[in-house]
Amino acid sequence: MSGLWPVPQIADVDWDAGDLACGDLVLTLRGRMEALRPGQVLRLVALDAGAPADLPAWCRLTGHTLLAADHPVYLIRRKESLAS
């Protein structure tokens, strides 16, 4: 997948999810995003073949912002509030 934007080098947290499959990936990702402060950025490496479709969809559903996607690297900004 060609990226949404060039992948910036700056992230607050890095996580190499390896080849975790979609279900385990998004469940673990949820907890990792909850641990961040609003506005912080997670750099995620996800090798799963479904990640290019699953991660943008997950971000849309949860309200987090997908800043960049260049499989297998994704940058996700935590939303301001976890209430919604």
C-alpha positions as CSV (number, residue, x, y, z in Angstrom):
1,M,0.0,0.0,0.0
2,S,1.4,3.3,-0.9
3,G,1.2,5.6,2.1
4,L,-1.4,8.3,2.9
5,W,1.5,10.7,3.5
6,P,5.2,10.2,3.9
7,V,5.9,8.5,7.2
8,P,7.4,11.0,9.6
9,Q,10.2,9.8,11.8
10,I,8.7,11.2,15.0
11,A,6.5,9.1,17.2
12,D,6.0,9.1,21.0
13,V,5.8,5.3,21.2
14,D,7.0,2.5,18.9
15,W,5.3,-1.0,18.8
16,D,6.3,-3.9,16.6
17,A,3.2,-6.1,16.4
18,G,5.0,-8.6,14.2
19,D,2.5,-10.9,12.4
20,L,-0.3,-10.6,15.0
21,A,-3.5,-11.3,13.1
22,C,-6.4,-8.8,12.9
23,G,-8.3,-9.8,16.0
24,D,-5.3,-9.9,18.4
25,L,-3.8,-6.9,16.7
26,V,-6.8,-4.5,17.2
27,L,-7.4,-5.7,20.7
28,T,-3.9,-5.1,21.7
29,L,-3.8,-1.8,19.8
30,R,-6.8,-0.6,21.7
31,G,-5.0,-1.0,25.0
32,R,-1.8,0.6,23.7
33,M,-3.8,3.6,22.4
34,E,-5.6,3.9,25.8
35,A,-2.2,4.1,27.5
36,L,-1.2,7.2,25.4
37,R,-2.1,10.7,26.3
38,P,-4.4,12.6,23.8
39,G,-2.5,13.7,20.7
40,Q,0.4,11.3,21.2
41,V,1.5,9.3,18.2
42,L,2.1,5.5,18.0
43,R,4.4,4.1,15.3
44,L,3.1,0.6,14.6
45,V,4.8,-2.1,12.5
46,A,2.2,-4.7,11.5
47,L,3.1,-7.5,9.1
48,D,-0.3,-9.1,8.9
49,A,-1.6,-9.1,5.3
50,G,-4.9,-7.7,6.4
51,A,-3.4,-4.6,8.1
52,P,-3.7,-2.3,5.1
53,A,-7.5,-2.7,5.2
54,D,-8.0,-3.3,8.9
55,L,-6.0,-0.5,10.5
56,P,-7.6,2.4,8.5
57,A,-11.1,0.9,9.2
58,W,-10.2,0.6,12.9
59,C,-9.1,4.2,13.0
60,R,-12.3,5.4,11.4
61,L,-14.4,3.4,13.8
62,T,-12.5,4.4,16.9
63,G,-11.9,8.1,16.1
64,H,-8.1,7.8,16.2
65,T,-6.3,9.5,13.3
66,L,-4.2,7.5,10.8
67,L,-1.5,9.9,10.0
68,A,0.5,7.7,7.7
69,A,0.3,4.2,6.2
70,D,3.1,2.6,4.2
71,H,2.7,-1.1,5.0
72,P,4.0,-2.4,7.3
73,V,4.5,0.9,9.1
74,Y,1.5,3.0,10.4
75,L,1.4,6.2,12.4
76,I,-1.7,6.6,14.5
77,R,-2.5,9.7,16.7
78,R,-4.6,9.1,19.8
79,K,-7.9,10.9,19.8
80,E,-8.6,13.6,22.3
81,S,-11.1,11.7,24.4
82,L,-11.7,8.0,25.0
83,A,-15.4,8.7,26.0
84,S,-16.7,8.2,22.4
